[in-house]
Amino acid sequence: MINGAAHLKALEVAKEAGCLLSYDPNLRLPLWPSADEARKQILSIWEKADLIKVSDNELEFLTGS
């Protein structure tokens, strides 16, 4: 699997097994190729989580407000 597909498959399997999924993006922009890519990838997981833990700065980064 490429481009993060392995972790998305793991989320799918866990969800099908009835697990409650939590997500903390722990944003570290220097580790990403770009801010846009970070936002895109974080939000792709965001939609699958049952609980999300974000800081004020992360929320502003992800939503633009």
N, C-alpha and C positions, 0 to 999 in steps of 0.2 A: 504494500500500500504506500502511496506517495502523498505528499502535501498534507500531512496530518490525518490522512484517512484512517490510520490505525486507532487514534484516540477517538475519532467519531464512531468507529465500529464498536469500540469498548463502551462508549456511552449508550449506543443502541442496545447492546447485549444487556447491560446493567438495567436499563429502563424496562426492557422486556421481562427481566427477572423480578421486576417490582421494586427496584432500588429507588431511593430518594436521591436525586442528584444535586449536589451543591457545587458552586463554582466561585472561585476567587481569582480574577485575572492577574492580580499582582503585577500590574503594568510596569514594565521596564523598557521604555522606548529604545534605548541604545542597543538592545538585543534584537530588535526587529529591523528588517531591511528598510521599512518606511513606516510613518505614522498611519498612512492609509491601510497598509497591509495589516498592521497591528489591530486597527479598528475592525477591519473586515473579518479577521480570524477570531477575534474575541467575540464579536457579535454572532458569529456562526455557532458558537458554543452557548452563548447567552440564551438563545432561543430554545435550547434543549434542557436547560437547568430548571430545577424546581425551586432552588434557593440560590440567590446571588449575593455575594458580599463584595461591595465596592466602596472605595473611599470617595470623598467629595471630588477630588481631582480626577479620579478615574471616571466617575459619572459625567463630569463636565467634558472630559475628553471624548467619551463614547457618544454622548447625546448632543454635544455642541452648545449646551446651555446649562 
